[in-house]
């Protein structure tokens, strides 16, 4: 009876141990950077806004930032369309400290072209924000 209980538990432990040896989970900085790039290339202003530090902006300044961002996103959307649409977004490299991160991303388009870009992030009050692309 005891053998019948131990064998399935051992098998389960082996599965857990092997799965833990896989790819490391993405860091919060990497997740923020990917949310930003996904928002930019899918023309999603809400996703982009969440990745930049707007905490100290008053309502009128935030509205101005939104307007400028939407204009920039519309330009990107036109360029993506010219490239036949978005095919894939991949993280090529990430360099991260406790306060800063630099993420290299490769954006592939349906016309078999690609573009590499860098995203700089900074940590402010325990949250990661995009500071430049």
C-alpha positions, 0 to 999 in steps of 0.5 A, a space after each residue: 500500500 505504501 509503495 502505491 502512494 510513494 511511486 506517484 509522489 516520486 514521479 510528481 517530484 521528478 516532474 516538478 524538478 525537471 520543469 523548474 530547470 526550464 527557462 527562467 521567468 521574465 523579470 518585472 522589467 522585461 514584462 513592462 518592456 514587452 507590454 510597452 513594445 506590444 502596446 506600441 506595435 498594436 496601437 494600444 494607448 492604454 497599454 503604453 500609458 501604463 508603462 510610463 510614469 505619469 504619476 506626477 502629471 495633472 489631468 491637462 498634462 496627461 491629456 496632452 501626453 496621451 494626444 502626442 502618444 496617440 499621434 506617434 502610435 498612429 504613425 507606427 501603425 501606418 509603418 507596420 501596415 506598410 511592412 505587411 503587418 507584425 509577425 513577431 516580437 522577441 527579446 534578444 537581450 536584457 541587461 538589468 540592475 536593481 534600478 535600471 534595465 536595457 532590453 534589446 528587442 527584435 520586431 519581425 514583420 510579415 514582409 520578412 524584414 525585421 528591426 532591432 530596438 532598445 528599450 530603457 527602463 528605470 525603477 521608481 517606487 518599486 515599479 518599472 517604467 519605460 524611459 526611452 526607446 
